[in-house]
Amino acid sequence: MLLVKTINSMILWVLLVPSLTFSIEMGFDKRLDHSSRDILPDFFGKLHASPPDQYFEQKLDHFNLSNGETWRQRYWANWRYYIATGPAFLMIEGENWAHSGEVVHGQWVSYAEIFKGVIFYLEHRFYGRSVPNNDTSTENLVYLSSQQALADIAYFIQGITKQHYLSDDIKWIVFGCSYAGNLATWVRMKYPSLVHGAVASSAPILAKAEFGEYYQVVKASLDSYHPNCSSRIAEATQQLDRLIKTEAGRKHITKLFQLCTELQDRISDIASFFHMLANQVAHVVQYNIAYRKSNNEKPPKRSIEYLCDIMTYSNASALDLYAALHVLNLVQNRWTCRDHTDKNYIETLKKTDIKTILGGSMKRQWFYQTCTEFGYYQRLSTTSDTFGIHLLSEQDVKLCEEVFGPGFNETRLKNGIYRTNTIYGGLQVNVGNIIFVHGSMDPWHPLGITRVESKNSPYEVVFINGTSHCGDVNYYDKNIDEVKEARKKIQKIMQSWLQNE
């Protein structure tokens, strides 16, 4: 096994070294950080800086004609490959900070070069620097919704077309990954006269409160590499279940996993601890770097192969290996310890000032959308043989009310999810010129369209074996044969859109 020496030394280090000396930076981002791409080499080997920020004036409320308030939405443009007969490509950002490097790098840029198109990249309202009224108070977040975001896109397309004297016949194709893939789908459905086509990558277009299928895909993805990978995690979970029943056991867990505070005999803390462990594994699967062994090369640290090589190492207990996996994550993230409680997370969710937003935290805004529109809670309502019985879905719903106030309860969540699926149709899509792209190892794909239901289905599906979340646009997976073939297929479909209509 490739990692025997590494695992041996790591286990010894985990068991003997109780603390680290790095700075604390707690929490995971939902997507990879692309900030390092702000200056990138072009196709001719020269360096060029990303284009400057630009701002488009948007209506605060597109559905209330008596409200004349406006705000400034950030975007970028790249005219490098554009010719007058070319299309306009619009990359939509979702629940994250937008980065200017995306308009000079990424798969959509390759498509723009091929089809001689102009590229625009639009930041979502209430994320990054595109925050109306500069705060995220509950009163202001009433203007945060997918419907408002879709209207933003429509107004942006109309405004940019007029501002740059583009032809009224120019064909706009939108791109989006994850939640932004939903927006790409829905803006094509809701504004077909403005949007000619959409490429929706890893789009979970079905809203759902309890999304236990997420961890089913995580388990299957782990076992696709090694049949005993998830069972070893289950074995570690069972050992933890026994230890948490005693004070001595909880002290041992605190030391072994290097928790910032001692694990207490409280239902909420224990559930949070197990969710933290499950999320660590799920994060690796969701953002797995597709890997092909060659020349005894070690797998990337953020890969299923690396995780499972650790968990299936035979000369250590499952619990020690599980702990080693999580302490290794501490080192990689330069944390001193791991906060297993929801306290700091809740405090972050309650912050509404612009300083918190500009500091990079998008958690409150996205949590608001899950509480009002989507759910998407990656918790379980029944026992999990891999991650235990502690991932309870009702905790997230209770947190909605704690963060946003009375009324943000289970009834409101259910009504919001029903409304979302009613407005957009869930998995029932009857509009053409949409490509749904999914990876077989992506835990989100059960909420998306992964196959063409009939010969009469108007949309196209590209399903990529062996890749995970947004694998078709992921820079790290670009050399994988399955990804190359998927991109060729997407390009061919887009070519038919642009040539035949």
Summary of the structure (lengths in Angstrom):
residues: 501
radius of gyration: 23.2
end to end distance: 54.3
largest distance: 72.2
contacts: 1648
relative contact order: 0.14
helix: 45%
strand: 14%
